């Protein structure tokens, strides 16, 4: 298996690593993953960002629907 935290969890379960060390390593791995994702999205020319905090879930859904209609993705 792979994924953020899996290796560290197994090391703790086996007694090879302390919980604090595992948590620190998982936090670092998560931040590295986030940076890679931001870099990838920043290079994608067709990505359209939505401010999910711009209102209620219904309002955000409406924004997504409007974008999809603009792009001809939905009728």
C-alpha positions in Angstrom: 0.0 0.0 0.0 1.0 3.6 -0.5 -0.3 6.9 0.7 0.6 9.6 3.0 1.1 8.3 6.5 0.8 4.6 5.8 4.6 3.9 6.1 4.7 5.9 9.3 1.7 4.2 10.8 3.2 0.8 10.2 6.5 1.9 11.8 4.6 3.0 14.9 2.6 -0.2 15.0 5.8 -2.2 14.8 7.4 -0.1 17.5 10.1 1.2 15.2 9.0 4.9 15.5 7.4 7.1 18.1 4.0 8.6 17.5 5.5 12.1 17.6 8.1 11.3 15.0 5.5 9.7 12.8 3.2 12.7 13.1 6.1 15.1 12.2 7.0 13.0 9.1 3.4 12.7 8.0 3.0 16.5 8.3 6.1 17.0 6.3 5.0 14.5 3.6 1.5 16.2 3.5 3.1 19.6 2.9 5.3 18.3 0.2 2.3 16.7 -1.5 0.4 20.0 -1.3 3.2 21.9 -2.9 3.4 19.4 -5.8 -0.4 19.7 -6.3 -0.3 23.5 -6.3 2.6 23.4 -8.8 0.6 21.0 -11.0 -2.6 23.0 -10.9 -0.7 26.2 -11.5 0.6 24.8 -14.8 -2.8 23.7 -16.0 -4.1 26.4 -18.3 -7.8 25.4 -18.1 -8.1 25.3 -14.3 -10.8 27.6 -13.0 -10.6 28.4 -9.3 -13.7 28.7 -7.2 -13.8 30.4 -3.8 -15.5 27.7 -1.8 -15.9 30.1 1.1 -17.9 32.5 -1.1 -21.2 31.6 0.4 -23.5 28.7 1.1 -22.9 25.3 -0.5 -25.9 26.0 -2.7 -24.3 29.3 -3.9 -21.0 27.6 -4.7 -22.9 24.8 -6.5 -24.6 27.5 -8.5 -21.3 29.0 -9.4 -20.0 25.6 -10.6 -23.2 25.0 -12.6 -22.8 28.5 -14.3 -19.2 27.7 -15.2 -20.3 24.3 -16.6 -23.0 26.0 -18.7 -20.5 28.6 -20.0 -18.2 25.8 -21.1 -21.1 23.9 -22.8 -20.6 21.0 -20.4 -24.3 21.0 -19.4 -27.5 22.3 -21.0 
